[in-house]
Amino acid sequence: MDYLVDGSLYSLFSLLDCIGEAGTGERHICQSDHYQMSLLTPFTVHKTDQQRAQHFFKNLDNTLGERIVRSVLTAYLSDDPGRFDAIDRFLQQARRDGKKVYHQINDQVTPLLTLERAVERERHRFLGLLRFKRLKGDIYYAAFEPTYDLCVLLVDHFAERMKQEYFIIHDIKRQKAVFYNKKTWATSDLAQVDEQYHQEELAFQSFWKKYHRQIAIAERKNLSLQRSFMPKKYWNYLPEMDRSEALTTEGLPILTDIR
Protein backbone atom coordinates (compact mmCIF):
# COMPACT_ATOMS: atom_id res chain seq x y z
CA MET A 1 0.00 0.00 0.00
CA ASP A 2 1.19 3.49 -0.87
CA TYR A 3 0.26 6.32 1.50
CA LEU A 4 0.27 9.88 0.16
CA VAL A 5 0.93 12.82 2.49
CA ASP A 6 0.95 16.56 1.83
CA GLY A 7 4.65 16.90 2.66
CA SER A 8 4.28 18.44 6.11
CA LEU A 9 5.58 16.88 9.29
CA TYR A 10 2.03 17.04 10.69
CA SER A 11 0.81 14.92 7.79
CA LEU A 12 3.55 12.31 8.23
CA PHE A 13 3.12 12.04 12.01
CA SER A 14 -0.68 11.83 11.86
CA LEU A 15 -0.39 9.08 9.23
CA LEU A 16 2.05 7.10 11.36
CA ASP A 17 -0.27 7.49 14.33
CA CYS A 18 -3.15 6.12 12.25
CA ILE A 19 -1.45 3.11 10.71
CA GLY A 20 0.81 2.25 13.65
CA GLU A 21 2.63 -0.99 13.05
CA ALA A 22 0.13 -2.26 10.48
CA GLY A 23 1.64 -3.53 7.29
CA THR A 24 5.24 -2.72 8.20
CA GLY A 25 6.54 -5.14 5.57
CA GLU A 26 5.02 -3.51 2.51
CA ARG A 27 4.19 0.17 2.71
CA HIS A 28 5.48 3.25 0.99
CA ILE A 29 4.98 6.87 2.08
CA CYS A 30 5.32 9.61 -0.51
CA GLN A 31 4.50 13.28 -0.93
CA SER A 32 1.35 13.46 -3.03
CA ASP A 33 2.65 15.94 -5.61
CA HIS A 34 5.72 13.73 -6.25
CA TYR A 35 3.80 10.47 -6.59
CA GLN A 36 3.79 8.38 -9.76
CA MET A 37 0.82 6.03 -9.84
CA SER A 38 1.12 2.37 -10.70
CA LEU A 39 -1.70 0.11 -11.86
CA LEU A 40 -0.33 -2.66 -9.67
CA THR A 41 -0.11 -0.75 -6.38
CA PRO A 42 -3.11 0.53 -4.43
CA PHE A 43 -2.77 3.93 -2.78
CA THR A 44 -4.64 6.16 -0.37
CA VAL A 45 -4.43 9.90 0.22
CA HIS A 46 -4.04 10.68 3.91
CA LYS A 47 -5.94 13.62 5.41
CA THR A 48 -3.79 15.47 7.94
CA ASP A 49 -5.01 15.43 11.53
CA GLN A 50 -3.02 17.84 13.73
CA GLN A 51 -4.29 16.34 16.99
CA ARG A 52 -3.13 12.87 16.00
CA ALA A 53 0.20 14.33 14.84
CA GLN A 54 0.72 16.00 18.24
CA HIS A 55 -0.22 12.79 20.02
CA PHE A 56 2.29 10.83 17.93
CA PHE A 57 5.06 13.35 18.56
CA LYS A 58 4.46 13.40 22.31
CA ASN A 59 4.48 9.60 22.44
CA LEU A 60 7.64 9.52 20.33
CA ASP A 61 9.44 11.87 22.69
CA ASN A 62 8.31 9.95 25.78
CA THR A 63 9.16 6.48 24.51
CA LEU A 64 12.23 6.93 22.30
CA GLY A 65 13.85 10.08 23.70
CA GLU A 66 15.23 13.39 22.52
CA ARG A 67 18.13 12.06 20.45
CA ILE A 68 15.98 9.91 18.20
CA VAL A 69 13.39 12.69 17.85
CA ARG A 70 16.13 15.09 16.74
CA SER A 71 17.42 12.59 14.18
CA VAL A 72 13.93 12.27 12.72
CA LEU A 73 13.33 16.04 12.58
CA THR A 74 16.75 16.70 11.06
CA ALA A 75 16.28 14.06 8.37
CA TYR A 76 12.86 15.53 7.55
CA LEU A 77 14.51 18.91 6.88
CA SER A 78 16.64 17.34 4.13
CA ASP A 79 13.69 17.76 1.72
CA ASP A 80 14.77 14.45 0.17
CA PRO A 81 11.82 12.71 -1.58
CA GLY A 82 12.68 9.46 0.21
CA ARG A 83 12.73 10.96 3.70
CA PHE A 84 9.22 9.75 4.61
CA ASP A 85 10.07 6.09 4.06
CA ALA A 86 13.44 6.60 5.76
CA ILE A 87 11.75 8.04 8.86
CA ASP A 88 9.13 5.28 8.93
CA ARG A 89 11.68 2.45 8.71
CA PHE A 90 14.02 4.10 11.21
CA LEU A 91 11.25 4.46 13.78
CA GLN A 92 10.18 0.85 13.32
CA GLN A 93 13.74 -0.25 14.09
CA ALA A 94 14.12 2.25 16.95
CA ARG A 95 11.03 0.88 18.67
CA ARG A 96 12.67 -2.54 18.70
CA ASP A 97 16.26 -1.59 19.48
CA GLY A 98 16.16 1.88 21.02
CA LYS A 99 19.42 3.84 20.76
CA LYS A 100 21.22 0.74 19.49
CA VAL A 101 20.12 1.90 16.03
CA TYR A 102 23.06 4.31 16.04
CA HIS A 103 25.43 1.34 16.01
CA GLN A 104 23.70 -0.47 13.15
CA ILE A 105 24.27 -0.48 9.41
CA ASN A 106 21.24 -1.77 7.53
CA ASP A 107 18.43 -0.68 5.21
CA GLN A 108 16.23 0.28 8.15
CA VAL A 109 18.48 2.91 9.71
CA THR A 110 21.23 3.88 7.24
CA PRO A 111 19.05 5.99 4.86
CA LEU A 112 17.87 8.24 7.69
CA LEU A 113 21.28 8.56 9.35
CA THR A 114 22.80 9.48 5.97
CA LEU A 115 20.25 12.28 5.55
CA GLU A 116 20.81 13.47 9.11
CA ARG A 117 24.59 13.68 8.64
CA ALA A 118 24.23 15.63 5.39
CA VAL A 119 21.90 18.19 6.99
CA GLU A 120 24.08 18.56 10.10
CA ARG A 121 27.18 19.01 7.94
CA GLU A 122 25.63 21.93 6.07
CA ARG A 123 24.23 23.39 9.28
CA HIS A 124 27.73 23.40 10.76
CA ARG A 125 29.07 25.21 7.70
CA PHE A 126 26.48 27.96 7.93
CA LEU A 127 27.27 28.64 11.56
CA GLY A 128 30.41 30.24 10.15
CA LEU A 129 29.21 31.33 6.70
CA LEU A 130 25.96 33.13 7.47
CA ARG A 131 26.42 36.91 7.12
CA PHE A 132 24.10 39.44 8.74
CA LYS A 133 23.55 42.89 7.26
CA ARG A 134 22.25 45.77 9.33
CA LEU A 135 19.11 47.28 7.82
CA LYS A 136 17.25 50.46 8.63
CA GLY A 137 15.36 50.05 11.88
CA ASP A 138 18.28 48.15 13.43
CA ILE A 139 17.19 44.78 12.07
CA TYR A 140 19.93 42.32 11.14
CA TYR A 141 19.17 40.38 7.98
CA ALA A 142 20.90 37.25 6.67
CA ALA A 143 19.97 35.76 3.30
CA PHE A 144 21.18 32.38 2.10
CA GLU A 145 20.27 29.50 -0.23
CA PRO A 146 21.04 26.25 1.57
CA THR A 147 20.67 22.84 0.00
CA TYR A 148 18.59 21.75 3.00
CA ASP A 149 15.88 23.46 5.05
CA LEU A 150 18.10 24.92 7.79
CA CYS A 151 16.36 27.98 9.23
CA VAL A 152 15.00 26.34 12.38
CA LEU A 153 18.31 24.53 12.97
CA LEU A 154 20.29 27.78 12.93
CA VAL A 155 18.09 30.19 14.85
CA ASP A 156 18.85 29.00 18.40
CA HIS A 157 22.60 29.39 17.81
CA PHE A 158 22.24 33.01 16.68
CA ALA A 159 19.54 33.85 19.23
CA GLU A 160 22.02 32.87 21.93
CA ARG A 161 24.73 35.12 20.45
CA MET A 162 22.51 38.03 19.37
CA LYS A 163 20.08 38.17 22.28
CA GLN A 164 19.71 41.94 22.18
CA GLU A 165 19.13 42.24 18.44
CA TYR A 166 16.22 41.82 16.08
CA PHE A 167 17.16 39.54 13.21
CA ILE A 168 15.81 37.65 10.21
CA ILE A 169 17.33 34.54 8.64
CA HIS A 170 15.90 34.28 5.13
CA ASP A 171 15.98 31.13 2.98
CA ILE A 172 15.75 32.64 -0.51
CA LYS A 173 15.39 29.26 -2.21
CA ARG A 174 12.32 28.22 -0.20
CA GLN A 175 10.95 31.75 0.27
CA LYS A 176 10.66 31.36 4.03
CA ALA A 177 12.30 32.99 7.01
CA VAL A 178 12.72 32.85 10.74
CA PHE A 179 12.16 36.07 12.73
CA TYR A 180 13.69 36.77 16.16
CA ASN A 181 12.36 39.60 18.37
CA LYS A 182 14.86 39.48 21.29
CA LYS A 183 12.64 36.98 23.13
CA THR A 184 11.19 34.34 20.84
CA TRP A 185 11.37 33.28 17.21
CA ALA A 186 8.79 32.29 14.61
CA THR A 187 8.81 31.13 11.01
CA SER A 188 6.83 32.55 8.13
CA ASP A 189 6.75 32.67 4.35
CA LEU A 190 8.85 35.51 2.91
CA ALA A 191 9.39 36.09 -0.79
CA GLN A 192 11.79 39.03 -0.72
CA VAL A 193 13.12 41.85 1.43
CA ASP A 194 13.82 45.45 0.46
CA GLU A 195 17.41 45.67 1.66
CA GLN A 196 17.61 49.29 2.76
CA TYR A 197 20.90 49.38 4.63
CA HIS A 198 21.54 51.21 7.85
CA GLN A 199 23.85 54.20 7.21
CA GLU A 200 26.80 52.39 8.80
CA GLU A 201 26.36 49.03 7.03
CA LEU A 202 28.16 49.88 3.78
CA ALA A 203 31.13 51.15 5.72
CA PHE A 204 31.39 47.93 7.69
CA GLN A 205 31.09 45.87 4.50
CA SER A 206 33.88 47.86 2.91
CA PHE A 207 36.11 47.50 5.98
CA TRP A 208 35.40 43.76 6.11
CA LYS A 209 36.39 43.36 2.45
CA LYS A 210 39.62 45.27 2.98
CA TYR A 211 40.43 43.22 6.08
CA HIS A 212 39.77 40.00 4.15
CA ARG A 213 42.14 41.11 1.37
CA GLN A 214 44.85 42.35 3.74
CA ILE A 215 45.12 39.14 5.78
CA ALA A 216 45.41 36.97 2.67
CA ILE A 217 48.89 35.57 1.96
CA ALA A 218 49.36 35.50 -1.81
CA GLU A 219 52.08 32.85 -1.68
CA ARG A 220 49.76 30.44 0.11
CA LYS A 221 46.75 30.94 -2.13
CA ASN A 222 44.90 27.65 -2.58
CA LEU A 223 41.53 28.04 -4.29
CA SER A 224 40.79 24.33 -4.25
CA LEU A 225 41.22 24.14 -0.48
CA GLN A 226 39.20 27.32 -0.05
CA ARG A 227 36.28 25.86 -2.01
CA SER A 228 36.37 22.66 0.06
CA PHE A 229 35.76 24.68 3.23
CA MET A 230 33.62 27.38 1.60
CA PRO A 231 31.82 25.94 -1.48
CA LYS A 232 31.33 28.36 -4.33
CA LYS A 233 27.55 27.87 -4.27
CA TYR A 234 27.49 29.90 -1.02
CA TRP A 235 29.54 32.87 -2.29
CA ASN A 236 26.61 35.00 -3.49
CA TYR A 237 25.82 35.97 0.10
CA LEU A 238 29.38 36.50 1.36
CA PRO A 239 30.43 40.17 1.15
CA GLU A 240 34.13 39.25 1.20
CA MET A 241 33.69 37.22 -2.00
CA ASP A 242 32.15 40.15 -3.88
CA ARG A 243 34.98 41.55 -6.00
CA SER A 244 33.01 44.55 -7.26
CA GLU A 245 34.16 48.02 -6.35
CA ALA A 246 30.62 49.24 -5.70
CA LEU A 247 31.25 49.46 -1.98
CA THR A 248 33.71 52.15 -0.94
CA THR A 249 34.22 54.25 2.14
CA GLU A 250 33.96 57.48 0.20
CA GLY A 251 31.40 59.71 1.87
CA LEU A 252 30.90 57.20 4.68
CA PRO A 253 31.90 57.49 8.34
CA ILE A 254 35.39 56.28 9.15
CA LEU A 255 35.82 53.47 11.67
CA THR A 256 36.36 55.75 14.64
CA ASP A 257 33.02 57.46 13.95
CA ILE A 258 31.02 54.22 14.18
CA ARG A 259 29.57 53.61 17.58
C-alpha positions as a Markdown table, in Angstrom:
| # | Residue | x | y | z |
|---|---|---|---|---|
| 1 | Met | 0.0 | 0.0 | 0.0 |
| 2 | Asp | 1.2 | 3.5 | -0.9 |
| 3 | Tyr | 0.3 | 6.3 | 1.5 |
| 4 | Leu | 0.3 | 9.9 | 0.2 |
| 5 | Val | 0.9 | 12.8 | 2.5 |
| 6 | Asp | 0.9 | 16.6 | 1.8 |
| 7 | Gly | 4.6 | 16.9 | 2.7 |
| 8 | Ser | 4.3 | 18.4 | 6.1 |
| 9 | Leu | 5.6 | 16.9 | 9.3 |
| 10 | Tyr | 2.0 | 17.0 | 10.7 |
| 11 | Ser | 0.8 | 14.9 | 7.8 |
| 12 | Leu | 3.5 | 12.3 | 8.2 |
| 13 | Phe | 3.1 | 12.0 | 12.0 |
| 14 | Ser | -0.7 | 11.8 | 11.9 |
| 15 | Leu | -0.4 | 9.1 | 9.2 |
| 16 | Leu | 2.1 | 7.1 | 11.4 |
| 17 | Asp | -0.3 | 7.5 | 14.3 |
| 18 | Cys | -3.2 | 6.1 | 12.2 |
| 19 | Ile | -1.5 | 3.1 | 10.7 |
| 20 | Gly | 0.8 | 2.3 | 13.7 |
| 21 | Glu | 2.6 | -1.0 | 13.0 |
| 22 | Ala | 0.1 | -2.3 | 10.5 |
| 23 | Gly | 1.6 | -3.5 | 7.3 |
| 24 | Thr | 5.2 | -2.7 | 8.2 |
| 25 | Gly | 6.5 | -5.1 | 5.6 |
| 26 | Glu | 5.0 | -3.5 | 2.5 |
| 27 | Arg | 4.2 | 0.2 | 2.7 |
| 28 | His | 5.5 | 3.3 | 1.0 |
| 29 | Ile | 5.0 | 6.9 | 2.1 |
| 30 | Cys | 5.3 | 9.6 | -0.5 |
| 31 | Gln | 4.5 | 13.3 | -0.9 |
| 32 | Ser | 1.3 | 13.5 | -3.0 |
| 33 | Asp | 2.7 | 15.9 | -5.6 |
| 34 | His | 5.7 | 13.7 | -6.2 |
| 35 | Tyr | 3.8 | 10.5 | -6.6 |
| 36 | Gln | 3.8 | 8.4 | -9.8 |
| 37 | Met | 0.8 | 6.0 | -9.8 |
| 38 | Ser | 1.1 | 2.4 | -10.7 |
| 39 | Leu | -1.7 | 0.1 | -11.9 |
| 40 | Leu | -0.3 | -2.7 | -9.7 |
| 41 | Thr | -0.1 | -0.7 | -6.4 |
| 42 | Pro | -3.1 | 0.5 | -4.4 |
| 43 | Phe | -2.8 | 3.9 | -2.8 |
| 44 | Thr | -4.6 | 6.2 | -0.4 |
| 45 | Val | -4.4 | 9.9 | 0.2 |
| 46 | His | -4.0 | 10.7 | 3.9 |
| 47 | Lys | -5.9 | 13.6 | 5.4 |
| 48 | Thr | -3.8 | 15.5 | 7.9 |
| 49 | Asp | -5.0 | 15.4 | 11.5 |
| 50 | Gln | -3.0 | 17.8 | 13.7 |
| 51 | Gln | -4.3 | 16.3 | 17.0 |
| 52 | Arg | -3.1 | 12.9 | 16.0 |
| 53 | Ala | 0.2 | 14.3 | 14.8 |
| 54 | Gln | 0.7 | 16.0 | 18.2 |
| 55 | His | -0.2 | 12.8 | 20.0 |
| 56 | Phe | 2.3 | 10.8 | 17.9 |
| 57 | Phe | 5.1 | 13.3 | 18.6 |
| 58 | Lys | 4.5 | 13.4 | 22.3 |
| 59 | Asn | 4.5 | 9.6 | 22.4 |
| 60 | Leu | 7.6 | 9.5 | 20.3 |
| 61 | Asp | 9.4 | 11.9 | 22.7 |
| 62 | Asn | 8.3 | 9.9 | 25.8 |
| 63 | Thr | 9.2 | 6.5 | 24.5 |
| 64 | Leu | 12.2 | 6.9 | 22.3 |
| 65 | Gly | 13.9 | 10.1 | 23.7 |
| 66 | Glu | 15.2 | 13.4 | 22.5 |
| 67 | Arg | 18.1 | 12.1 | 20.4 |
| 68 | Ile | 16.0 | 9.9 | 18.2 |
| 69 | Val | 13.4 | 12.7 | 17.8 |
| 70 | Arg | 16.1 | 15.1 | 16.7 |
| 71 | Ser | 17.4 | 12.6 | 14.2 |
| 72 | Val | 13.9 | 12.3 | 12.7 |
| 73 | Leu | 13.3 | 16.0 | 12.6 |
| 74 | Thr | 16.8 | 16.7 | 11.1 |
| 75 | Ala | 16.3 | 14.1 | 8.4 |
| 76 | Tyr | 12.9 | 15.5 | 7.6 |
| 77 | Leu | 14.5 | 18.9 | 6.9 |
| 78 | Ser | 16.6 | 17.3 | 4.1 |
| 79 | Asp | 13.7 | 17.8 | 1.7 |
| 80 | Asp | 14.8 | 14.4 | 0.2 |
| 81 | Pro | 11.8 | 12.7 | -1.6 |
| 82 | Gly | 12.7 | 9.5 | 0.2 |
| 83 | Arg | 12.7 | 11.0 | 3.7 |
| 84 | Phe | 9.2 | 9.8 | 4.6 |
| 85 | Asp | 10.1 | 6.1 | 4.1 |
| 86 | Ala | 13.4 | 6.6 | 5.8 |
| 87 | Ile | 11.8 | 8.0 | 8.9 |
| 88 | Asp | 9.1 | 5.3 | 8.9 |
| 89 | Arg | 11.7 | 2.4 | 8.7 |
| 90 | Phe | 14.0 | 4.1 | 11.2 |
| 91 | Leu | 11.2 | 4.5 | 13.8 |
| 92 | Gln | 10.2 | 0.8 | 13.3 |
| 93 | Gln | 13.7 | -0.2 | 14.1 |
| 94 | Ala | 14.1 | 2.3 | 17.0 |
| 95 | Arg | 11.0 | 0.9 | 18.7 |
| 96 | Arg | 12.7 | -2.5 | 18.7 |
| 97 | Asp | 16.3 | -1.6 | 19.5 |
| 98 | Gly | 16.2 | 1.9 | 21.0 |
| 99 | Lys | 19.4 | 3.8 | 20.8 |
| 100 | Lys | 21.2 | 0.7 | 19.5 |
| 101 | Val | 20.1 | 1.9 | 16.0 |
| 102 | Tyr | 23.1 | 4.3 | 16.0 |
| 103 | His | 25.4 | 1.3 | 16.0 |
| 104 | Gln | 23.7 | -0.5 | 13.1 |
| 105 | Ile | 24.3 | -0.5 | 9.4 |
| 106 | Asn | 21.2 | -1.8 | 7.5 |
| 107 | Asp | 18.4 | -0.7 | 5.2 |
| 108 | Gln | 16.2 | 0.3 | 8.1 |
| 109 | Val | 18.5 | 2.9 | 9.7 |
| 110 | Thr | 21.2 | 3.9 | 7.2 |
| 111 | Pro | 19.1 | 6.0 | 4.9 |
| 112 | Leu | 17.9 | 8.2 | 7.7 |
| 113 | Leu | 21.3 | 8.6 | 9.3 |
| 114 | Thr | 22.8 | 9.5 | 6.0 |
| 115 | Leu | 20.3 | 12.3 | 5.5 |
| 116 | Glu | 20.8 | 13.5 | 9.1 |
| 117 | Arg | 24.6 | 13.7 | 8.6 |
| 118 | Ala | 24.2 | 15.6 | 5.4 |
| 119 | Val | 21.9 | 18.2 | 7.0 |
| 120 | Glu | 24.1 | 18.6 | 10.1 |
| 121 | Arg | 27.2 | 19.0 | 7.9 |
| 122 | Glu | 25.6 | 21.9 | 6.1 |
| 123 | Arg | 24.2 | 23.4 | 9.3 |
| 124 | His | 27.7 | 23.4 | 10.8 |
| 125 | Arg | 29.1 | 25.2 | 7.7 |
| 126 | Phe | 26.5 | 28.0 | 7.9 |
| 127 | Leu | 27.3 | 28.6 | 11.6 |
| 128 | Gly | 30.4 | 30.2 | 10.1 |
| 129 | Leu | 29.2 | 31.3 | 6.7 |
| 130 | Leu | 26.0 | 33.1 | 7.5 |
| 131 | Arg | 26.4 | 36.9 | 7.1 |
| 132 | Phe | 24.1 | 39.4 | 8.7 |
| 133 | Lys | 23.5 | 42.9 | 7.3 |
| 134 | Arg | 22.3 | 45.8 | 9.3 |
| 135 | Leu | 19.1 | 47.3 | 7.8 |
| 136 | Lys | 17.3 | 50.5 | 8.6 |
| 137 | Gly | 15.4 | 50.1 | 11.9 |
| 138 | Asp | 18.3 | 48.2 | 13.4 |
| 139 | Ile | 17.2 | 44.8 | 12.1 |
| 140 | Tyr | 19.9 | 42.3 | 11.1 |
| 141 | Tyr | 19.2 | 40.4 | 8.0 |
| 142 | Ala | 20.9 | 37.3 | 6.7 |
| 143 | Ala | 20.0 | 35.8 | 3.3 |
| 144 | Phe | 21.2 | 32.4 | 2.1 |
| 145 | Glu | 20.3 | 29.5 | -0.2 |
| 146 | Pro | 21.0 | 26.2 | 1.6 |
| 147 | Thr | 20.7 | 22.8 | 0.0 |
| 148 | Tyr | 18.6 | 21.7 | 3.0 |
| 149 | Asp | 15.9 | 23.5 | 5.0 |
| 150 | Leu | 18.1 | 24.9 | 7.8 |
| 151 | Cys | 16.4 | 28.0 | 9.2 |
| 152 | Val | 15.0 | 26.3 | 12.4 |
| 153 | Leu | 18.3 | 24.5 | 13.0 |
| 154 | Leu | 20.3 | 27.8 | 12.9 |
| 155 | Val | 18.1 | 30.2 | 14.8 |
| 156 | Asp | 18.9 | 29.0 | 18.4 |
| 157 | His | 22.6 | 29.4 | 17.8 |
| 158 | Phe | 22.2 | 33.0 | 16.7 |
| 159 | Ala | 19.5 | 33.9 | 19.2 |
| 160 | Glu | 22.0 | 32.9 | 21.9 |
| 161 | Arg | 24.7 | 35.1 | 20.4 |
| 162 | Met | 22.5 | 38.0 | 19.4 |
| 163 | Lys | 20.1 | 38.2 | 22.3 |
| 164 | Gln | 19.7 | 41.9 | 22.2 |
| 165 | Glu | 19.1 | 42.2 | 18.4 |
| 166 | Tyr | 16.2 | 41.8 | 16.1 |
| 167 | Phe | 17.2 | 39.5 | 13.2 |
| 168 | Ile | 15.8 | 37.7 | 10.2 |
| 169 | Ile | 17.3 | 34.5 | 8.6 |
| 170 | His | 15.9 | 34.3 | 5.1 |
| 171 | Asp | 16.0 | 31.1 | 3.0 |
| 172 | Ile | 15.8 | 32.6 | -0.5 |
| 173 | Lys | 15.4 | 29.3 | -2.2 |
| 174 | Arg | 12.3 | 28.2 | -0.2 |
| 175 | Gln | 10.9 | 31.8 | 0.3 |
| 176 | Lys | 10.7 | 31.4 | 4.0 |
| 177 | Ala | 12.3 | 33.0 | 7.0 |
| 178 | Val | 12.7 | 32.9 | 10.7 |
| 179 | Phe | 12.2 | 36.1 | 12.7 |
| 180 | Tyr | 13.7 | 36.8 | 16.2 |
| 181 | Asn | 12.4 | 39.6 | 18.4 |
| 182 | Lys | 14.9 | 39.5 | 21.3 |
| 183 | Lys | 12.6 | 37.0 | 23.1 |
| 184 | Thr | 11.2 | 34.3 | 20.8 |
| 185 | Trp | 11.4 | 33.3 | 17.2 |
| 186 | Ala | 8.8 | 32.3 | 14.6 |
| 187 | Thr | 8.8 | 31.1 | 11.0 |
| 188 | Ser | 6.8 | 32.5 | 8.1 |
| 189 | Asp | 6.7 | 32.7 | 4.3 |
| 190 | Leu | 8.8 | 35.5 | 2.9 |
| 191 | Ala | 9.4 | 36.1 | -0.8 |
| 192 | Gln | 11.8 | 39.0 | -0.7 |
| 193 | Val | 13.1 | 41.9 | 1.4 |
| 194 | Asp | 13.8 | 45.5 | 0.5 |
| 195 | Glu | 17.4 | 45.7 | 1.7 |
| 196 | Gln | 17.6 | 49.3 | 2.8 |
| 197 | Tyr | 20.9 | 49.4 | 4.6 |
| 198 | His | 21.5 | 51.2 | 7.9 |
| 199 | Gln | 23.8 | 54.2 | 7.2 |
| 200 | Glu | 26.8 | 52.4 | 8.8 |
| 201 | Glu | 26.4 | 49.0 | 7.0 |
| 202 | Leu | 28.2 | 49.9 | 3.8 |
| 203 | Ala | 31.1 | 51.1 | 5.7 |
| 204 | Phe | 31.4 | 47.9 | 7.7 |
| 205 | Gln | 31.1 | 45.9 | 4.5 |
| 206 | Ser | 33.9 | 47.9 | 2.9 |
| 207 | Phe | 36.1 | 47.5 | 6.0 |
| 208 | Trp | 35.4 | 43.8 | 6.1 |
| 209 | Lys | 36.4 | 43.4 | 2.4 |
| 210 | Lys | 39.6 | 45.3 | 3.0 |
| 211 | Tyr | 40.4 | 43.2 | 6.1 |
| 212 | His | 39.8 | 40.0 | 4.2 |
| 213 | Arg | 42.1 | 41.1 | 1.4 |
| 214 | Gln | 44.9 | 42.3 | 3.7 |
| 215 | Ile | 45.1 | 39.1 | 5.8 |
| 216 | Ala | 45.4 | 37.0 | 2.7 |
| 217 | Ile | 48.9 | 35.6 | 2.0 |
| 218 | Ala | 49.4 | 35.5 | -1.8 |
| 219 | Glu | 52.1 | 32.9 | -1.7 |
| 220 | Arg | 49.8 | 30.4 | 0.1 |
| 221 | Lys | 46.7 | 30.9 | -2.1 |
| 222 | Asn | 44.9 | 27.6 | -2.6 |
| 223 | Leu | 41.5 | 28.0 | -4.3 |
| 224 | Ser | 40.8 | 24.3 | -4.3 |
| 225 | Leu | 41.2 | 24.1 | -0.5 |
| 226 | Gln | 39.2 | 27.3 | -0.1 |
| 227 | Arg | 36.3 | 25.9 | -2.0 |
| 228 | Ser | 36.4 | 22.7 | 0.1 |
| 229 | Phe | 35.8 | 24.7 | 3.2 |
| 230 | Met | 33.6 | 27.4 | 1.6 |
| 231 | Pro | 31.8 | 25.9 | -1.5 |
| 232 | Lys | 31.3 | 28.4 | -4.3 |
| 233 | Lys | 27.5 | 27.9 | -4.3 |
| 234 | Tyr | 27.5 | 29.9 | -1.0 |
| 235 | Trp | 29.5 | 32.9 | -2.3 |
| 236 | Asn | 26.6 | 35.0 | -3.5 |
| 237 | Tyr | 25.8 | 36.0 | 0.1 |
| 238 | Leu | 29.4 | 36.5 | 1.4 |
| 239 | Pro | 30.4 | 40.2 | 1.2 |
| 240 | Glu | 34.1 | 39.3 | 1.2 |
| 241 | Met | 33.7 | 37.2 | -2.0 |
| 242 | Asp | 32.1 | 40.1 | -3.9 |
| 243 | Arg | 35.0 | 41.6 | -6.0 |
| 244 | Ser | 33.0 | 44.5 | -7.3 |
| 245 | Glu | 34.2 | 48.0 | -6.4 |
| 246 | Ala | 30.6 | 49.2 | -5.7 |
| 247 | Leu | 31.2 | 49.5 | -2.0 |
| 248 | Thr | 33.7 | 52.1 | -0.9 |
| 249 | Thr | 34.2 | 54.2 | 2.1 |
| 250 | Glu | 34.0 | 57.5 | 0.2 |
| 251 | Gly | 31.4 | 59.7 | 1.9 |
| 252 | Leu | 30.9 | 57.2 | 4.7 |
| 253 | Pro | 31.9 | 57.5 | 8.3 |
| 254 | Ile | 35.4 | 56.3 | 9.1 |
| 255 | Leu | 35.8 | 53.5 | 11.7 |
| 256 | Thr | 36.4 | 55.8 | 14.6 |
| 257 | Asp | 33.0 | 57.5 | 13.9 |
| 258 | Ile | 31.0 | 54.2 | 14.2 |
| 259 | Arg | 29.6 | 53.6 | 17.6 |
